[in-house]
């Protein structure tokens, strides 16, 4: 019968890496081509990738289980599926290794919830749970950071507003250090300098109460 699940999310696939991703996918997992059978010649690599991921997510019509929007040097790929879950994490690992980022959230037939997150060349698989308004700790604060194009892709729940700001600074310092062509001295890594450089790199961060509305916590401005 298989495991039934409903899942969906958004991935950001570097345009320059799309062809290499598709080639590696079909080399490692030949069944990926089954999801674009009959229209292989008509689809670009990013469409083939999206269709294959949608198929593994359980979409009964993979070529209709995604949408693609070009965003600067990457493609914003929304994928979704509801049906028998395959092994999308295998495909997502290949995408992550080639620089794709993003998140896909899923809910299984047994009410299990999870998130696949692509970041920093790797894939993480995290379990989750639903928390309703009155059950949220009103003293908690959420730190969110968007390190690239799209929604906030780094999220942490902290015990105080200051701790949330400190988390934002720590994330920005990590990214700034990775972007620097040469090692930076400690004197150039104070909070103000890090925030300035992060802004120049287009990094967006924010701190909000954990009791905020669903849309705000989801990263919808």
C-alpha positions, 0 to 999 in steps of 0.5 A, spaced: 500 500 500 505 504 501 505 510 506 500 516 504 503 523 505 501 530 503 507 535 502 509 541 499 514 547 499 519 551 495 526 550 493 531 555 490 535 551 484 541 555 481 540 555 474 547 554 472 547 547 476 540 545 473 543 540 468 548 537 472 543 536 477 538 532 472 544 528 470 546 526 476 539 524 478 538 520 473 545 516 474 544 515 481 536 514 480 534 512 473 527 511 475 527 519 475 526 519 468 519 515 469 516 522 472 517 526 465 516 520 460 513 522 454 515 529 454 523 529 456 524 533 450 520 538 451 522 540 458 528 544 461 532 540 466 529 544 472 522 542 470 525 535 470 528 536 476 521 539 479 517 533 476 521 528 479 521 531 486 513 532 485 513 524 483 517 522 489 512 526 494 506 522 491 503 527 486 499 523 481 501 527 475 508 529 477 508 534 471 503 538 474 505 538 481 510 544 481 511 551 478 517 554 476 519 562 477 526 565 475 529 569 480 535 572 478 540 566 478 536 561 481 529 558 479 524 558 485 521 551 484 514 550 488 513 542 489 507 539 492 504 532 492 499 528 496 499 520 495 504 514 496 510 517 498 517 515 495 524 517 497 524 524 496 530 525 501 534 521 496 533 526 490 533 532 495 540 530 497 543 531 490 539 538 489 543 540 496 549 538 494 549 542 488 547 548 492 539 548 492 536 551 498 529 551 501 524 547 505 519 542 504 514 540 509 510 534 510 504 530 514 503 523 514 497 518 514 499 517 522 499 525 523 507 525 523 510 531 521 516 533 518 521 538 514 526 537 509 531 543 509 536 544 504 542 549 506 549 549 506 550 543 501 546 538 505 539 536 507 536 535 514 530 531 516 527 534 522 520 532 526 515 537 528 509 538 531 503 543 531 502 548 536 496 552 537 495 559 540 494 558 547 499 553 548 505 557 545 509 560 551 508 567 551 515 569 553 519 565 547 521 569 541 523 567 534 529 569 530 528 568 523 534 570 517 533 570 510 540 568 507 538 568 500 532 570 495 525 568 498 522 566 505 526 566 511 530 559 511 533 560 518 529 559 524 530 559 532 526 559 538 529 563 544 528 564 551 528 572 550 528 578 545 535 579 546 537 572 545 533 572 539 537 578 537 544 575 539 542 569 534 541 573 528 548 576 529 551 569 530 548 567 523 550 573 520 557 573 523 557 566 520 555 568 513 560 574 513 566 570 515 564 565 509 563 570 504 570 574 506 576 573 501 581 573 507 580 572 514 577 578 518 580 580 524 576 580 531 576 587 531 572 587 524 566 582 527 563 586 532 555 587 532 555 593 528 560 591 523 557 584 522 550 587 521 552 592 516 556 587 512 550 582 512 545 588 509 550 589 503 550 582 502 542 582 502 541 578 508 534 579 512 533 578 519 528 579 524 525 578 531 518 577 533 514 574 539 513 566 538 505 568 540 505 572 533 500 570 528 501 564 523 502 568 517 508 572 520 511 566 523 511 563 516 515 568 513 510 572 510 511 579 510 
